[in-house]
């Protein structure tokens, strides 16, 4: 288990970055870049970084190109496009609650596609973490902007399903190719899908951005897109998809911590119990299979 500690640190870092960057994304989309054009910037920038920094590549078997294309569809294009479109048509609370279904969906897809053995402890961990995340979300400030709709909620659920399926589909590719090769081709195909959507909203963009907005865009491209996907691929090379997905439960905890540090409120007893349940769930999912070579 000790050899996988770096993978768990990588997953924690991924969710730390997500928690930090949510406000940046919201600010940029509200004032300068419409959602689809912003996603095009994210995917294009990250794809260029992957190819520039990891020039050396492996020979890809012809039959695997279709697998990379499918992974790019679910892991990059559908994942990001549906999330931002769905968020526009539902409340942030609804979106948060629906998104924590991702580990359960990964559990189902892993059992079906990878024939992964799901222990009782992992199942318990998934549902304990789910209960903690929903409690944390449900008992925080209930105000939300925007009216929730079935259309918006459905897209968020499809986004969660898409990302869960991606985590499962990309695992076999990780066992055959290096993480750098996999992520380069996943993003390359994802970019092809995103281009027409991004270009369709270019006319709505305001490119006269101040330095503060440019910094936010660069942060989202370099850290929230490039680095988080790279760290996720690194972790997937060492642990199972169910473990990777379980860390999504940390996002509401980290978001709450940042709010407390910035002076927006003090932790309540419910928040403390919710955080405890979330960390317990992550622990059970991550460390329950001590006899396996990979968690």
Secondary structure, DSSP 8 states (H G I E B T S, - for coil): -GGGHHHHHHHHHHHHHHHHHHHHHHHHHHHT--HHHHHHHHHHHHHHHHHHH--------HHHHHHHHHHHIIIIIHHHHHHHHHHHTS-HHHHHHHHTTHHHHHHHHIIIII-----HHHHHHHHHHHHHHHHHHHTS----SS---HHHHHHHHHHHHHHHHHHHHHHHHHHHS-HHHHHHHHHHHHHHHHHHHHHHTGGG------HHHHHHHHHIIIIIIIIHHHHHHHHHTTS-HHHHHHGGGHHHHHHHHHHHHTTS----HHHHHHHHHHHHHHHHHHHS-TTSS--
